[in-house]
Amino acid sequence: METEVTDINHPRQRRKEARPSEIVEAALILFHQKGYSATKLDDIAHAAGVTKGTVYLYFSNKEALFKAAISEAIHPNLDKIEELASNSTESATTRLRTAITSWATALNECKGSISKLMISEAGNFPELTDFYIETVVKRSRLLLAKLIQAGVDSGEFRPTDPDLLARVLFSPILLTSIWQHTYARQDPITYELNQLAQFHLDIVLHGIAIAPEHTL
């Protein structure tokens, strides 16, 4: 019997290779809908159209699956933002705007709020919380802080606390995202996250600009 070589001619092989991503996608949807605690591996297997044993072939436990879901949902976006923001040929202002806009777009396209999920589960699962804080929150904040410091160093921004300002830039956008996934039915938000991000960023940039000649 010949060895199966190509995905095109062998859908079974393609299906097998796609299973980890399908399991992760199903897990993330259920985590958003039910929370981490209430979601069982049996539920995830059923939603992904595989057996529980198949889940264990790829993930040692629910915690490993959760970390994979976070990594697949967020880390590629952070990689993209870091790549865009590291373009040193652009001004710090432009790079900061690019980073914030890309982040707001990623949040807007997410099927649920991972931040909301983490807030609800933080007290019960400190190891997962540490993973999220280290690989997502601190990484994101450090990226913005570096861009802010670059603007200070280049003379675009007046001296300021980069870490504190990064938190100021994050907070309203993140809160709005959580609000959308919590109170949308009772108090719907009628504007896009990108619209809020640009509005907030304009106010902040005009507040830290060192001279009017810099294009904001």
DRENDREN-390683 format. One record per residue (C-alpha): residue number from 1; x, y, z. Coordinates in pm, whole numbers, always signed. Example, Ala and Ser with C-alpha at 12.3 -4.5 7.8 and 13.67 -1.06 7.14 Angstrom:
BEGIN
k->1; c1->+1230; c2->-450; c3->+780;
k->2; c1->+1367; c2->-106; c3->+714;
//
This chain:
BEGIN
k->1; c1->+0; c2->+0; c3->+0;
k->2; c1->+139; c2->+340; c3->-99;
k->3; c1->+210; c2->+597; c3->+167;
k->4; c1->-32; c2->+888; c3->+175;
k->5; c1->+162; c2->+1197; c3->+73;
k->6; c1->-49; c2->+1497; c3->-14;
k->7; c1->-335; c2->+1665; c3->+167;
k->8; c1->-519; c2->+1728; c3->-159;
k->9; c1->-545; c2->+1360; c3->-248;
k->10; c1->-595; c2->+1239; c3->+108;
k->11; c1->-863; c2->+1430; c3->+302;
k->12; c1->-825; c2->+1197; c3->+600;
k->13; c1->-467; c2->+1308; c3->+649;
k->14; c1->-566; c2->+1672; c3->+612;
k->15; c1->-841; c2->+1621; c3->+870;
k->16; c1->-598; c2->+1462; c3->+1116;
k->17; c1->-350; c2->+1748; c3->+1083;
k->18; c1->-627; c2->+2001; c3->+1133;
k->19; c1->-755; c2->+1842; c3->+1453;
k->20; c1->-544; c2->+2037; c3->+1706;
k->21; c1->-666; c2->+2369; c3->+1566;
k->22; c1->-1025; c2->+2244; c3->+1555;
k->23; c1->-1003; c2->+2132; c3->+1917;
k->24; c1->-850; c2->+2464; c3->+2023;
k->25; c1->-1120; c2->+2661; c3->+1839;
k->26; c1->-1397; c2->+2455; c3->+1997;
k->27; c1->-1238; c2->+2493; c3->+2341;
k->28; c1->-1208; c2->+2870; c3->+2312;
k->29; c1->-1573; c2->+2907; c3->+2211;
k->30; c1->-1686; c2->+2694; c3->+2505;
k->31; c1->-1455; c2->+2874; c3->+2747;
k->32; c1->-1618; c2->+3201; c3->+2640;
k->33; c1->-1969; c2->+3060; c3->+2668;
k->34; c1->-1942; c2->+2856; c3->+2987;
k->35; c1->-1623; c2->+2966; c3->+3160;
k->36; c1->-1312; c2->+2759; c3->+3222;
k->37; c1->-1440; c2->+2576; c3->+3530;
k->38; c1->-1770; c2->+2467; c3->+3377;
k->39; c1->-1620; c2->+2348; c3->+3049;
k->40; c1->-1539; c2->+1977; c3->+3043;
k->41; c1->-1307; c2->+1797; c3->+2806;
k->42; c1->-1605; c2->+1585; c3->+2702;
k->43; c1->-1783; c2->+1905; c3->+2594;
k->44; c1->-1482; c2->+2019; c3->+2395;
k->45; c1->-1441; c2->+1681; c3->+2225;
k->46; c1->-1809; c2->+1676; c3->+2128;
k->47; c1->-1795; c2->+2032; c3->+1992;
k->48; c1->-1481; c2->+1951; c3->+1792;
k->49; c1->-1632; c2->+1631; c3->+1654;
k->50; c1->-1367; c2->+1404; c3->+1806;
k->51; c1->-1342; c2->+1162; c3->+2096;
k->52; c1->-1207; c2->+1258; c3->+2436;
k->53; c1->-915; c2->+1026; c3->+2368;
k->54; c1->-829; c2->+1228; c3->+2060;
k->55; c1->-813; c2->+1544; c3->+2271;
k->56; c1->-561; c2->+1372; c3->+2498;
k->57; c1->-345; c2->+1285; c3->+2197;
k->58; c1->-271; c2->+1654; c3->+2154;
k->59; c1->-322; c2->+1806; c3->+2500;
k->60; c1->-225; c2->+1651; c3->+2833;
k->61; c1->-510; c2->+1818; c3->+3024;
k->62; c1->-759; c2->+2105; c3->+3014;
k->63; c1->-499; c2->+2351; c3->+3142;
k->64; c1->-266; c2->+2272; c3->+2851;
k->65; c1->-558; c2->+2313; c3->+2612;
k->66; c1->-649; c2->+2648; c3->+2767;
k->67; c1->-292; c2->+2774; c3->+2728;
k->68; c1->-292; c2->+2659; c3->+2367;
k->69; c1->-620; c2->+2841; c3->+2307;
k->70; c1->-480; c2->+3162; c3->+2453;
k->71; c1->-160; c2->+3128; c3->+2253;
k->72; c1->-342; c2->+3062; c3->+1926;
k->73; c1->-595; c2->+3340; c3->+1978;
k->74; c1->-363; c2->+3616; c3->+2098;
k->75; c1->+5; c2->+3552; c3->+2038;
k->76; c1->-9; c2->+3571; c3->+1654;
k->77; c1->-173; c2->+3914; c3->+1684;
k->78; c1->+96; c2->+4029; c3->+1925;
k->79; c1->+363; c2->+3902; c3->+1686;
k->80; c1->+204; c2->+4102; c3->+1405;
k->81; c1->+176; c2->+4416; c3->+1618;
k->82; c1->+538; c2->+4389; c3->+1728;
k->83; c1->+649; c2->+4348; c3->+1367;
k->84; c1->+449; c2->+4650; c3->+1253;
k->85; c1->+554; c2->+4863; c3->+1547;
k->86; c1->+923; c2->+4780; c3->+1510;
k->87; c1->+944; c2->+4959; c3->+1174;
k->88; c1->+1198; c2->+5221; c3->+1276;
k->89; c1->+1156; c2->+5417; c3->+951;
k->90; c1->+825; c2->+5547; c3->+1084;
k->91; c1->+786; c2->+5804; c3->+1360;
k->92; c1->+714; c2->+5684; c3->+1713;
k->93; c1->+373; c2->+5848; c3->+1684;
k->94; c1->+287; c2->+5646; c3->+1373;
k->95; c1->+416; c2->+5324; c3->+1525;
k->96; c1->+221; c2->+5382; c3->+1845;
k->97; c1->-95; c2->+5448; c3->+1646;
k->98; c1->-35; c2->+5133; c3->+1442;
k->99; c1->+5; c2->+4923; c3->+1756;
k->100; c1->-310; c2->+5056; c3->+1923;
k->101; c1->-517; c2->+5026; c3->+1605;
k->102; c1->-402; c2->+4669; c3->+1544;
k->103; c1->-475; c2->+4573; c3->+1902;
k->104; c1->-824; c2->+4727; c3->+1890;
k->105; c1->-894; c2->+4545; c3->+1562;
k->106; c1->-788; c2->+4213; c3->+1713;
k->107; c1->-1016; c2->+4267; c3->+2014;
k->108; c1->-1304; c2->+4367; c3->+1788;
k->109; c1->-1269; c2->+4050; c3->+1579;
k->110; c1->-1249; c2->+3817; c3->+1878;
k->111; c1->-1559; c2->+3602; c3->+1934;
k->112; c1->-1544; c2->+3666; c3->+2307;
k->113; c1->-1347; c2->+3856; c3->+2568;
k->114; c1->-1050; c2->+3660; c3->+2695;
k->115; c1->-985; c2->+3938; c3->+2945;
k->116; c1->-1334; c2->+3891; c3->+3088;
k->117; c1->-1276; c2->+3517; c3->+3102;
k->118; c1->-948; c2->+3561; c3->+3286;
k->119; c1->-1099; c2->+3805; c3->+3537;
k->120; c1->-1372; c2->+3555; c3->+3624;
k->121; c1->-1127; c2->+3265; c3->+3665;
k->122; c1->-821; c2->+3441; c3->+3811;
k->123; c1->-887; c2->+3359; c3->+4175;
k->124; c1->-941; c2->+2988; c3->+4116;
k->125; c1->-661; c2->+2922; c3->+3869;
k->126; c1->-353; c2->+3129; c3->+3962;
k->127; c1->-119; c2->+2935; c3->+3732;
k->128; c1->-334; c2->+3011; c3->+3429;
k->129; c1->-356; c2->+3372; c3->+3541;
k->130; c1->+25; c2->+3393; c3->+3568;
k->131; c1->+54; c2->+3249; c3->+3217;
k->132; c1->-188; c2->+3509; c3->+3078;
k->133; c1->-26; c2->+3799; c3->+3262;
k->134; c1->+326; c2->+3706; c3->+3154;
k->135; c1->+261; c2->+3612; c3->+2790;
k->136; c1->-16; c2->+3859; c3->+2705;
k->137; c1->-61; c2->+4149; c3->+2948;
k->138; c1->+302; c2->+4229; c3->+3029;
k->139; c1->+414; c2->+4163; c3->+2674;
k->140; c1->+152; c2->+4403; c3->+2536;
k->141; c1->+228; c2->+4670; c3->+2794;
k->142; c1->+603; c2->+4644; c3->+2736;
k->143; c1->+553; c2->+4691; c3->+2363;
k->144; c1->+359; c2->+5013; c3->+2415;
k->145; c1->+604; c2->+5135; c3->+2680;
k->146; c1->+893; c2->+5087; c3->+2437;
k->147; c1->+713; c2->+5284; c3->+2168;
k->148; c1->+635; c2->+5563; c3->+2412;
k->149; c1->+996; c2->+5575; c3->+2529;
k->150; c1->+1108; c2->+5586; c3->+2165;
k->151; c1->+890; c2->+5894; c3->+2120;
k->152; c1->+1045; c2->+6057; c3->+2426;
k->153; c1->+1396; c2->+5975; c3->+2304;
k->154; c1->+1325; c2->+6113; c3->+1955;
k->155; c1->+1181; c2->+6436; c3->+2092;
k->156; c1->+826; c2->+6366; c3->+1974;
k->157; c1->+683; c2->+6321; c3->+2325;
k->158; c1->+752; c2->+6510; c3->+2641;
k->159; c1->+912; c2->+6310; c3->+2924;
k->160; c1->+655; c2->+6081; c3->+3082;
k->161; c1->+623; c2->+5746; c3->+3259;
k->162; c1->+606; c2->+5492; c3->+2971;
k->163; c1->+456; c2->+5211; c3->+3181;
k->164; c1->+188; c2->+5433; c3->+3333;
k->165; c1->+96; c2->+5583; c3->+2997;
k->166; c1->+76; c2->+5235; c3->+2842;
k->167; c1->-181; c2->+5144; c3->+3107;
k->168; c1->-374; c2->+5463; c3->+3031;
k->169; c1->-383; c2->+5374; c3->+2661;
k->170; c1->-498; c2->+5018; c3->+2726;
k->171; c1->-763; c2->+5075; c3->+2989;
k->172; c1->-1061; c2->+5232; c3->+2807;
k->173; c1->-1028; c2->+5006; c3->+2504;
k->174; c1->-1003; c2->+4694; c3->+2715;
k->175; c1->-1294; c2->+4799; c3->+2937;
k->176; c1->-1509; c2->+4867; c3->+2632;
k->177; c1->-1431; c2->+4523; c3->+2491;
k->178; c1->-1529; c2->+4359; c3->+2821;
k->179; c1->-1843; c2->+4574; c3->+2834;
k->180; c1->-1947; c2->+4462; c3->+2485;
k->181; c1->-1928; c2->+4100; c3->+2590;
k->182; c1->-2106; c2->+4156; c3->+2920;
k->183; c1->-2374; c2->+4422; c3->+2888;
k->184; c1->-2433; c2->+4444; c3->+2513;
k->185; c1->-2802; c2->+4356; c3->+2545;
k->186; c1->-2875; c2->+4599; c3->+2831;
k->187; c1->-2647; c2->+4883; c3->+2722;
k->188; c1->-2515; c2->+4830; c3->+2368;
k->189; c1->-2213; c2->+5027; c3->+2253;
k->190; c1->-2285; c2->+5187; c3->+1917;
k->191; c1->-1927; c2->+5257; c3->+1809;
k->192; c1->-1643; c2->+5031; c3->+1700;
k->193; c1->-1340; c2->+4970; c3->+1918;
k->194; c1->-1122; c2->+5123; c3->+1648;
k->195; c1->-1326; c2->+5442; c3->+1665;
k->196; c1->-1277; c2->+5458; c3->+2041;
k->197; c1->-907; c2->+5377; c3->+2006;
k->198; c1->-848; c2->+5661; c3->+1760;
k->199; c1->-1047; c2->+5909; c3->+1968;
k->200; c1->-862; c2->+5818; c3->+2286;
k->201; c1->-524; c2->+5810; c3->+2113;
k->202; c1->-575; c2->+6155; c3->+1962;
k->203; c1->-644; c2->+6301; c3->+2305;
k->204; c1->-343; c2->+6130; c3->+2461;
k->205; c1->-104; c2->+6216; c3->+2178;
k->206; c1->-199; c2->+6582; c3->+2187;
k->207; c1->-140; c2->+6572; c3->+2560;
k->208; c1->+215; c2->+6433; c3->+2533;
k->209; c1->+327; c2->+6598; c3->+2207;
k->210; c1->+630; c2->+6813; c3->+2270;
k->211; c1->+578; c2->+7044; c3->+1975;
k->212; c1->+288; c2->+7122; c3->+1742;
k->213; c1->+485; c2->+7043; c3->+1428;
k->214; c1->+467; c2->+6669; c3->+1493;
k->215; c1->+189; c2->+6509; c3->+1290;
k->216; c1->-51; c2->+6321; c3->+1517;
//
